[in-house]
């Protein structure tokens, strides 16, 4: 946690990860005219979260 310049207490977190969409049954997918996949199997995620403590 950290205090901002106005005295508010805040906490921030970042999470990253990746999943295979086929692990969740998403096996469909469109292909381009050349036969390549429009959507890959690996899905990468980044989550940024910031919390601020409520003032009393």
C-alpha positions as CSV (number, residue, x, y, z in Angstrom):
1,X,0.0,0.0,0.0
2,X,1.0,3.6,-0.5
3,X,-0.3,7.1,0.4
4,X,-0.9,9.4,-2.5
5,X,-0.1,13.1,-2.3
6,X,-3.6,13.8,-0.9
7,X,-3.2,11.3,2.0
8,X,-5.4,8.6,0.4
9,X,-4.3,5.0,1.0
10,X,-4.1,3.0,-2.2
11,X,-2.9,-0.5,-3.3
12,X,-2.3,-1.6,-6.9
13,X,-1.8,-5.0,-8.4
14,X,-0.9,-6.4,-11.9
15,X,-1.5,-10.0,-12.9
16,X,-0.5,-11.6,-16.2
17,X,-1.2,-15.0,-17.6
18,X,-2.1,-17.1,-20.6
19,X,-4.6,-19.8,-21.2
20,X,-5.4,-22.1,-24.1
21,X,-8.9,-21.5,-25.3
22,X,-9.3,-25.1,-26.4
23,X,-9.0,-26.1,-22.7
24,X,-12.4,-24.4,-22.3
25,X,-14.1,-26.1,-25.2
26,X,-13.6,-23.2,-27.7
27,X,-12.5,-25.3,-30.6
28,X,-14.2,-23.4,-33.4
29,X,-12.4,-20.8,-35.4
30,X,-12.5,-19.0,-38.7
31,X,-9.7,-19.3,-41.2
32,X,-8.3,-16.8,-43.7
33,X,-8.4,-17.4,-47.5
34,X,-4.8,-18.6,-47.2
35,X,-5.9,-21.2,-44.5
36,X,-4.4,-19.4,-41.5
37,X,-6.3,-19.1,-38.2
38,X,-8.0,-15.8,-37.5
39,X,-7.8,-16.5,-33.7
40,X,-4.9,-18.3,-32.1
41,X,-5.2,-21.0,-29.4
42,X,-3.3,-19.0,-26.8
43,X,-5.0,-16.1,-25.1
44,X,-2.8,-13.7,-23.1
45,X,-4.3,-11.6,-20.3
46,X,-3.1,-8.6,-18.4
47,X,-5.2,-7.3,-15.4
48,X,-4.4,-4.0,-13.7
49,X,-6.3,-3.2,-10.5
50,X,-6.1,-0.3,-8.1
51,X,-7.9,0.0,-4.8
52,X,-8.5,3.1,-2.7
53,X,-9.4,2.9,1.0
54,X,-12.7,4.5,1.7
55,X,-12.6,7.6,3.9
56,X,-14.3,7.4,7.3
